[in-house]
Amino acid sequence: MLANIVLTLLRGTVGFYTGSTAVLVDAANSASDIVATVVVYVGLKLAGNPPDETHHYGHAKYESVAAKIVALLIIATGISLSINSLLLIKAGPIAGPGMPAIWITILSVVVKEGAHRYVKRAGQRLGSTVLLADAANHRSDVFASLAVLCGVLGAQLGHPALDPLAGLAVSLFIACTGLKIYAQSIRELIDEAPSEVVLNDITRIAESTCGVLSVTEVKARLIGSRILVDLKICVNPFLTVVEGHHIASLAKRALLEQLPAVESILVHVNPCRHMATKDEPADCRNCQFNPHGRPKEDY
């Protein structure tokens, strides 16, 4: 937040006095990042609230909502700055910016790269969707500032039109970054399933649990940065209810320990249909089911 405030003031001042369109665009981008950081902070605070009477699964989706708002802010900034750059290009010859524009742009690259690495590490450590979106925003700012630097240097070398052209390139890049973040937030809000690799890991860990004969169905959905799992397992049909419950608890514990992103697991225990006696080994060779889709009616 402090870094973006300082960069906004410095870029705006330098861009105004040097007449650099690209630097002014970068300043406006930093101003939008201030608002985005506020949204990220509020989203994280709300997402951290525990489950209550009206939100039985917690408030983790506030992260996705916050990421969506951040994406919309980025897109709006990119579009408005694109229009401004196009108007300046249409206006005709523009005076080239001075050396301060070059130095402030180099400073921007260094600061934004540092912000990207800092926020990305925090996002990966916490498994936070909205922090990773904010980190992606900082990385896009780095490339945007590099484009600005090329435009400013080109203007210094006698091609002043390169400055507003660089501003246009930066604004389009900003809008594209916003669209990518927006698409990711939408996928989380509509309960998209995690990757096939994660689903296979869930099946593998559950089937390796002592007492689990097979996994007949796995359903999972993303809720913010967390994963909710519904699992159907087959056990020996001659076990007691207590023994079947114990096996389900072991499978649940193994999944929670080995997959940190998994937050909640509902395990449904089914009796194996391929055992005639308690000591007969299960023969699941002819059991037709899809572990990631709809199971057989018997289950």
Secondary structure, 3 states (H helix, E strand, C coil): CHHHHHHHHHHHHHHHHHCCHHHHHHHHHHHHHHHHHHHHHHHHHHHCCCCCCCCCCCCCHHHHHHHHHHHHHHHHHHHHHHHHHHHHHHHCCCCCCCHHHHHHHHHHHHHHHHHHHHHHHHHHHHCCHHHHHHHHHHHHHHHHHHHHHHHHHHHHCCCCCHHHHHHHHHHHHHHHHHHHHHHHHHHHHCCCCCCHHHHHHHHHHHHCCCCCCEEEEEEEEEECCEEEEEEEEEECCCCCHHHHHHHHHHHHHHHHHHCCCEEEEEEEEEECCCCCCCCCCCCCCCCCCCCCCCCCCCC
